Amino acid sequence: MSTELNDQEQFRRQALDELRQLNINPYPADEFPVNVTTTEILENFTKDQTLYQNVSIAGRIMSRRVMGAASFVELRDSQGKIQLYIKRDDICEGEDKTLYNTVFKKLTDIGDFIGVTGNVFITQMGEISIHVKSLTMLSKSLKPLPIVKEKDGEVFDAFTDPEQRYRQRYVDLIVNPQIKDTFIKRTKIINTIRNYYNEQGFLEVDTPILQAIPGGAAARPFITHHNALDMQLYLRIANELYLKRLIVGGFDGVYEFSRNFRNEGMDRTHNPEFTCMEVYVAYKDYNWMMKNTENLIERIALELNGTTDFQVGDKTISFKTPFKRLSMIDAIKIYANVDISGMNEEQLREVCVSLNIPITPSMGIGKLIDAIFGEKCEHHLVQPTFITDYPIEMSPLTKKHRDNPALTERFELFVNGKEIANAYSELNDPIDQRERFEAQLKLMEKGDDEAMFIDQDFLRALEYGMPPTAGLGIGIDRLVMFMTNSPSIQDVLFFPQMRPEKRHIQSEE
């Protein structure tokens, strides 16, 4: 089996061989001493044109115009792009003009990495440029880049196909450098959260990804096998139960940015591998956590864009505190026009049928209520809204409501119809927790493959005593989507999960 090379790829491999024949290493190991970035030059040179008279800079060739003994090159580094002015006699001081006439003009291509030294000046056209004094090949590109061309305001040959962009993110970053801003903002969001909790004295921790029991959420896990221990393990679906073990152990506040895995469907808001931040604080409840959460979200908005107002699609979302609060029962009353208080499973099934909501025999009370809420309520929750006081069947890890034992002290934060945060007054009664786990086991026996397992070690930990605790989980990927006005979760993940690539391979006869 062999992969067919196109003409451009063949020409570049020939150029690679010719460079080596000229004793030029197309992939040198030596350090190239960079002393400036494109952004620094472009921001400062107009203020003081005595600066940058001995620059050393490296980057990728994005375009070039060869005009006999002089050429112009667009060079891009990690910060931006700048024009290079390359004159044959400047980089080839003696009689040997091979470096310019052969290496640069014939064997160098768009996409190659080069390093140059020289001085900065302004051309007659008014463009800040580098007058090159030396040029070094740093890495030969063997595949041609998609070249984005513009003419009369129209863009041609842009690298815009979503599947290509997500599958070849490295190319996407090269030819669509503006998308870097999304990922820079993602890191800024994470750092803001980290600083927010560190200021409150909470400890950042790590917990296991490989788990003997997939606990802490209702989801279908990925299964793997540990050869040395000869046992089945699961990729974690949540880190909640381990973090609560640390509260049992004596920490007052812990948090973790965790990579979680759920073997479920994929769409524009779901990826099987995703990032979640969970925090647990002793001696607090869900009311305290609501205030703490809205303050965190407002702070992220201000630090990211300097305003609490964000454009999400065609809507303006305000993250100005306080956020709206609405119980789940009241939300269903308002948006589905039905009061589900006290309904049993059969009655809820009848409600779903009357509302044309798809259901299955394996769905218990919790999933039936969740289906009603998801179909009839979520899309109405555009501005940040805390949905509170979930029915007990929906929340097996949550403390019963202090005023109504049929409900739990839980909230979820919804923005633009999607949930981005989930929080509880954590259940710390080991007897109650065991009964809730056993109820989940019955759902599993009924056919619910997302029901929770019984974690006996976690129950043992609770029996040693866990103080009153508030817990919160935030979906980082969705939060970044909202804060960057990105329509799909794939746009905020460097490397989202993709179906196997269809390769065009020609069999050798």
C-alpha positions in Angstrom: 0.0 0.0 0.0 1.3 3.5 -0.9 0.0 7.0 -0.5 -0.2 8.9 -3.8 1.8 12.2 -3.8 0.5 15.2 -5.7 2.7 17.3 -7.9 3.4 19.9 -5.2 4.4 17.2 -2.7 6.7 15.6 -5.2 8.4 19.0 -6.0 8.9 19.7 -2.3 10.6 16.3 -1.7 12.8 17.0 -4.7 13.7 20.4 -3.2 14.4 18.6 0.1 16.9 16.3 -1.6 18.6 19.2 -3.4 19.0 21.1 -0.2 20.8 18.1 1.3 23.0 17.8 -1.8 24.1 21.5 -1.2 25.0 20.4 2.4 22.1 22.5 3.8 20.3 20.7 6.6 16.6 21.3 6.1 15.9 20.4 9.7 18.9 21.8 11.7 19.2 21.0 15.4 21.0 24.3 16.3 19.2 26.9 18.4 18.0 29.9 16.4 18.3 32.9 18.8 15.0 34.9 18.5 15.1 38.3 20.2 11.8 39.9 19.1 8.3 39.1 17.9 6.3 40.6 15.1 3.8 42.2 17.6 6.6 44.0 19.5 8.0 45.4 16.2 4.6 46.6 14.8 3.5 48.1 18.1 6.7 50.0 19.0 8.6 50.9 15.8 6.4 53.8 14.7 6.9 55.3 18.1 10.7 55.1 17.9 12.3 54.3 14.6 15.7 53.9 16.2 14.6 50.6 17.6 15.1 47.1 16.2 18.2 47.7 14.2 19.6 44.3 15.0 16.6 41.9 15.1 16.6 38.1 15.0 13.2 36.6 14.2 11.8 33.2 13.0 8.6 32.0 11.6 6.7 30.5 8.7 6.7 31.9 5.1 3.0 32.7 4.2 3.6 34.4 0.9 6.4 35.7 -1.3 7.0 37.9 -4.3 10.3 37.1 -6.1 11.4 40.0 -8.3 14.9 39.2 -9.7 17.5 40.2 -7.2 15.1 41.3 -4.5 12.0 39.7 -3.0 9.3 40.4 -0.4 8.1 37.7 2.0 5.3 37.6 4.5 6.6 35.9 7.7 4.3 34.8 10.5 5.4 33.9 14.0 3.2 33.0 17.0 2.2 36.6 17.5 1.4 37.9 14.0 3.0 38.6 10.6 5.5 41.0 9.1 7.0 41.7 5.7 10.6 40.8 5.0 12.6 42.6 2.3 15.3 40.2 1.0 18.0 41.5 -1.4 20.3 39.0 -3.1 23.6 40.9 -2.5 22.7 41.5 1.2 22.4 37.8 2.1 25.1 36.7 -0.4 28.0 39.1 0.2 30.6 37.3 -1.9 30.6 35.9 -5.5 28.6 32.8 -4.5 24.9 33.7 -4.9 23.6 30.1 -4.3 21.8 31.0 -1.1 19.5 33.5 -2.9 19.4 32.2 -6.5 19.0 28.5 -5.6 18.1 28.0 -2.0 15.7 30.9 -1.6 14.3 31.3 -5.1 14.0 27.6 -6.1 14.1 25.4 -3.0 12.1 27.5 -0.5 8.3 27.2 -0.4 5.3 28.8 1.3 5.0 27.0 4.6 8.7 26.6 5.3 10.2 27.9 8.5 13.1 30.3 8.2 15.1 32.5 10.6 16.4 35.9 9.6 18.4 38.7 11.0 18.3 42.3 9.9 17.0 45.8 10.7 13.5 47.2 10.7 12.5 50.1 8.3 9.4 51.5 6.7 9.0 51.0 2.9 8.0 53.7 0.5 4.5 52.2 0.6 4.5 52.9 4.4 4.7 49.2 5.5 6.9 48.3 8.5 9.3 45.6 7.2 12.6 43.8 8.1 15.5 44.4 5.7 17.1 40.9 5.9 20.9 40.5 6.3 21.0 36.7 6.9 18.6 33.8 6.2 18.6 30.3 7.7 16.4 27.4 6.7 14.8 26.0 9.9 12.2 23.4 8.7 11.2 22.3 5.2 7.4 21.9 4.7 6.5 18.9 2.6 2.8 19.6 2.2 1.4 22.8 0.6 -0.8 25.0 2.7 -4.3 25.9 1.7 -3.7 29.5 0.4 -6.4 31.9 1.3 -6.8 34.5 -1.5 -8.8 37.7 -1.5 -10.0 39.6 -4.5 -12.5 42.5 -4.6 -13.6 41.6 -1.0 -14.2 37.9 -1.8 -12.2 35.1 -0.2 -11.1 32.1 -2.3 -9.7 28.7 -1.3 -10.2 29.4 2.4 -9.8 26.5 4.8 -13.4 26.6 6.1 -14.8 23.0 5.9 -15.6 22.2 9.6 -14.5 18.6 9.4 -11.2 19.5 7.8 -10.6 22.3 10.4 -11.3 20.0 13.4 -9.4 17.1 12.0 -6.4 19.1 10.9 -6.4 21.8 13.7 -2.7 22.4 13.0 -3.5 23.6 9.5 -6.5 25.5 10.8 -4.3 27.4 13.2 -1.8 28.2 10.4 -4.3 29.6 7.8 -7.0 30.9 10.2 -4.8 32.4 12.9 -7.8 34.4 14.4 -9.1 31.2 16.0 -6.1 31.3 18.4 -8.0 34.0 20.2 -10.7 31.4 21.3 -8.1 29.1 22.8 -6.2 32.0 24.5 -9.6 33.1 26.0 -10.2 29.5 27.1 -6.9 29.5 29.1 -7.8 32.9 30.5 -11.1 31.6 31.7 -9.4 28.6 33.4 -6.8 30.9 35.1 -9.6 33.2 36.3 -11.4 30.3 37.9 -8.2 29.1 39.5 -7.3 32.5 40.9 -10.8 33.0 42.2 -10.7 29.8 44.3 -7.1 30.2 45.3 -8.0 33.6 46.7 -10.6 31.9 48.9 -8.0 29.5 50.2 -9.2 26.4 48.4 -6.7 23.7 47.3 -6.3 22.4 43.8 -6.0 18.6 43.7 -5.8 15.7 41.3 -8.0 12.5 41.5 -8.0 9.3 39.6 -9.0 9.0 35.9 -9.1 5.2 36.0 -11.7 4.2 38.5 -13.0 0.8 39.7 -16.5 2.2 39.9 -17.7 5.1 37.6 -19.4 7.3 40.1 -20.5 10.9 40.7 -22.9 11.2 37.7 -25.5 9.4 35.7 -23.8 8.5 32.5 -22.6 5.6 30.4 -18.8 5.0 31.0 -16.0 3.9 28.8 -14.6 0.5 29.9 -11.0 -0.6 29.8 -8.9 -3.5 31.3 -5.9 -3.3 33.5 -3.7 -6.2 32.6 -1.4 -6.3 35.6 -4.4 -6.3 38.1 -6.5 -8.3 35.7 -9.5 -6.2 36.4 -12.1 -4.0 34.6 -11.7 -0.3 35.0 -13.7 2.7 33.8 -12.6 6.2 32.6 -14.1 8.6 35.0 -17.4 10.2 34.3 -17.0 12.6 37.2 -14.6 13.3 40.1 -17.2 14.2 42.7 -17.0 11.2 45.0 -13.2 11.4 45.3 -13.3 15.2 46.1 -15.9 14.5 48.8 -13.6 11.9 50.3 -11.1 14.7 50.7 -13.7 16.8 52.5 -14.2 13.8 54.8 -10.4 13.7 55.3 -10.3 17.3 56.6 -9.9 19.7 53.8 -12.3 22.7 53.9 -12.2 23.5 50.2 -10.9 21.5 47.2 -11.3 21.9 43.5 -10.1 20.2 40.3 -10.1 20.7 36.6 -10.8 17.2 35.5 -10.9 15.5 32.1 -14.1 13.4 32.1 -15.3 10.7 29.6 -18.8 9.7 28.8 -19.6 7.0 26.2 -22.6 8.8 24.8 -23.8 10.7 21.8 -22.0 13.6 20.1 -23.5 16.9 18.9 -22.6 20.6 18.9 -22.7 20.7 22.7 -21.4 17.2 23.6 -18.0 15.6 23.1 -17.2 12.2 24.7 -14.1 13.7 26.3 -14.6 17.0 28.1 -13.3 19.3 30.8 -15.1 20.0 34.0 -14.2 22.0 37.1 -15.6 20.8 40.4 -15.3 22.5 43.8 -16.4 21.4 47.2 -16.6 23.6 50.3 -17.2 22.5 53.8 -19.8 24.1 56.1 -21.6 25.8 53.1 -24.9 25.1 51.3 -26.4 25.5 47.9 -27.6 29.0 48.6 -24.0 30.1 49.4 -22.8 28.3 46.3 -25.3 30.1 44.1 -24.0 33.5 45.2 -20.4 32.3 44.9 -21.1 31.0 41.4 -22.7 34.1 40.0 -19.9 36.2 41.3 -17.4 33.9 39.6 -19.2 34.0 36.2 -19.5 37.8 36.4 -15.8 38.0 37.2 -14.9 35.8 34.2 -17.0 38.0 31.9 -15.3 41.2 33.1 -11.8 39.8 33.0 -12.3 38.3 29.5 -14.0 41.2 27.7 -14.3 44.1 30.2 -18.1 43.9 30.2 -20.9 41.7 31.5 -22.7 41.7 28.2 -21.9 39.1 25.6 -23.1 38.4 22.1 -24.2 34.7 21.7 -25.5 34.2 18.2 -28.2 36.9 17.7 -28.8 37.3 21.4 -27.2 39.6 24.0 -26.5 37.8 27.3 -25.9 39.7 30.5 -23.8 38.2 33.2 -24.5 41.0 35.6 -25.4 39.7 39.0 -27.7 38.7 40.6 -29.0 36.0 38.2 -32.6 34.9 38.0 -33.8 32.1 40.3 -36.6 29.7 39.4 -37.6 26.3 40.9 -37.9 23.4 38.5 -41.5 22.7 39.5 -42.4 26.4 38.8 -40.4 26.3 35.5 -42.5 23.4 34.3 -45.7 25.1 35.5 -44.8 28.2 33.5 -43.4 26.7 30.3 -45.3 23.3 30.1 -48.4 24.6 31.8 -48.6 21.5 34.0 -48.1 21.0 37.8 -46.1 17.8 38.4 -46.0 18.2 42.2 -46.6 14.8 43.8 -47.1 12.9 40.5 -46.1 9.2 40.4 -44.4 7.5 37.5 -47.6 6.6 35.7 -49.0 10.1 35.9 -45.7 11.5 34.6 -45.8 9.1 31.7 -49.3 10.3 30.8 -48.0 13.9 31.0 -45.2 13.1 28.6 -47.6 11.4 26.2 -49.9 14.4 26.3 -47.0 16.7 25.5 -45.7 14.5 22.7 -42.4 13.9 24.6 -40.6 10.6 23.6 -40.1 8.2 26.5 -39.0 4.6 27.0 -40.0 1.9 29.5 -36.7 2.1 31.3 -37.2 5.7 32.3 -38.1 6.3 36.0 -39.6 9.4 37.7 -36.3 11.4 37.5 -35.8 10.9 33.8 -39.4 11.5 33.0 -39.3 14.9 34.8 -36.0 15.6 33.1 -37.5 14.9 29.7 -40.4 17.3 30.4 -38.1 20.0 31.6 -35.6 19.5 28.7 -38.3 19.6 26.0 -40.5 22.4 27.4 -38.4 24.6 29.5 -34.7 24.7 28.7 -34.9 26.7 25.5 -36.7 29.5 27.3 -33.8 30.1 29.7 -31.8 32.5 27.6 -30.5 34.9 30.3 -28.5 33.3 33.1 -31.0 31.5 35.3 -30.6 29.2 38.4 -33.1 26.4 38.2 -33.4 25.2 41.8 -35.0 22.5 44.1 -35.0 19.4 41.9 -37.2 16.4 42.7 -35.4 13.8 44.8 -35.5 11.2 42.0 -33.3 13.3 39.8 -30.6 13.9 42.4 -29.2 10.8 44.1 -26.2 12.6 45.6 -28.1 15.7 46.9 -29.3 16.5 50.4 -33.1 16.6 50.8 -34.7 20.0 50.8 -34.9 21.4 54.4 -38.6 22.5 53.7 -39.8 19.7 51.4 -38.4 16.2 51.5 -39.7 15.4 48.1 -37.2 17.9 46.7 -33.5 18.4 46.9 -31.2 21.3 47.5 -29.8 21.5 44.0 -29.4 24.1 41.3 -28.3 24.2 37.7 -27.2 27.3 35.9 -28.7 27.7 32.4 -27.5 30.2 29.8 -29.0 30.4 26.3 -31.0 27.2 26.8 -28.0 25.1 27.9 -26.8 24.0 31.4 -23.3 25.1 32.3 -23.2 24.5 36.1 -24.7 22.0 38.5 -24.5 22.3 42.3 -25.8 20.7 45.5 -26.0 20.9 49.2 -24.2 17.6 49.3 -25.8 14.5 50.8 -23.8 13.6 53.9 -26.2 11.1 55.5 -24.7 7.7 54.8 -27.9 5.8 55.5 -29.9 8.0 53.1 -27.0 7.8 50.5 -27.1 4.0 50.6 -30.8 4.0 50.0 -30.4 6.4 47.0 -27.7 4.2 45.5 -29.9 1.1 45.9 -32.7 3.0 44.1 -30.2 3.6 41.3 -29.4 -0.1 41.2 -33.1 -0.9 40.6 -33.1 1.5 37.7 -30.0 -0.2 36.3 -31.8 -3.6 36.6 -34.8 -2.0 34.8 -32.5 -1.2 31.8 -31.2 2.3 32.6 -27.6 2.1 31.4 -26.9 5.6 32.9 -27.9 4.8 36.5 -25.2 5.1 39.2 -23.3 2.2 40.6 -23.1 1.6 44.4 -19.7 2.8 45.6 -19.2 1.0 48.8 -15.9 2.7 49.7 -17.6 6.1 49.3 -20.3 5.0 51.7 -17.7 3.9 54.1 -16.1 7.3 53.9 -19.4 9.0 54.6 -19.8 6.7 57.7 -16.7 8.4 59.1 -18.5 11.7 58.9 -18.6 14.4 56.3 -19.4 18.0 57.4 -22.2 20.0 55.7 -20.8 20.7 52.2 -21.7 22.6 49.1 -20.4 21.3 45.7 -20.4 22.7 42.2 -19.5 21.4 38.8 -18.9 23.7 35.7 -18.6 22.5 32.2 -15.6 24.4 31.0 -16.2 23.6 27.3 -19.7 25.0 27.3 -18.7 28.0 29.4 -16.0 28.8 26.8 -18.6 28.4 24.0 -20.8 31.1 25.6 -17.9 33.4 26.5 -16.4 33.3 22.9 -19.7 33.1 20.9 -18.7 29.7 19.5 -21.6 27.8 18.0 -20.1 24.3 18.5 -18.1 22.6 21.2 -15.7 21.5 18.5 -14.8 25.1 18.0 -13.4 25.4 21.6 -11.5 22.0 21.7 -8.2 21.9 20.0 -8.7 18.3 19.0 -12.4 17.2 19.2 -13.3 13.5 18.7 -13.9 12.7 15.0 -15.0 9.6 13.1 -12.2 7.6 11.4 -10.8 9.5 8.4 -11.5 8.1 5.0 -8.1 7.7 3.4 -7.6 7.5 -0.3 -5.0 4.8 -0.6 -4.1 3.2 -3.9 -3.2 -0.5 -3.8 0.1 -1.5 -5.4 -0.4 -4.1 -8.1 
